[in-house]
């Protein structure tokens, strides 16, 4: 009886092992979903400012009170000894920093139905990480953060174009 019990247990173990293996063989592998289509990087409405106009070396300053704007523009021009360098991004944008970020991000110039221009990550114009281009004449740019909390910390940014590298300031 001991031998037949052992054979019965061995047979049951073999049957269970075969069932387990057959379950693996009959379940088809999961079908991988196709990768999502990449998000469009180009804004829906083109900005009236081109990325080439933003690329370069810029002195930077910021203010919280509108009465300080002219003084801040002068101060930004004096920062060209340690300029903010803005280069073209690999996808047609410009490489700049977002608020509270230590790494460069590719940001895009975006137009809006109201005629305002913004610079920021992909997404609709005026998003929370965008900056509105309040003023731009080719030599000076004034940018306001769209997120009120960020704007309260960083203020309104003023960029003053610096002379090309190796060229002194004009007097």
PyMOL commands that set and color helices and strands:
alter all, ss='L'
color gray80, all
select helices_A, chain A and resi 2-26+51-54+66-82+148-154
alter helices_A, ss='H'
color red, helices_A
select strands_A, chain A and resi 56-63+84-88+94-97+104-111+117-120+131-136+140-145+156-161
alter strands_A, ss='S'
color yellow, strands_A
deselect
rebuild
show_as cartoon
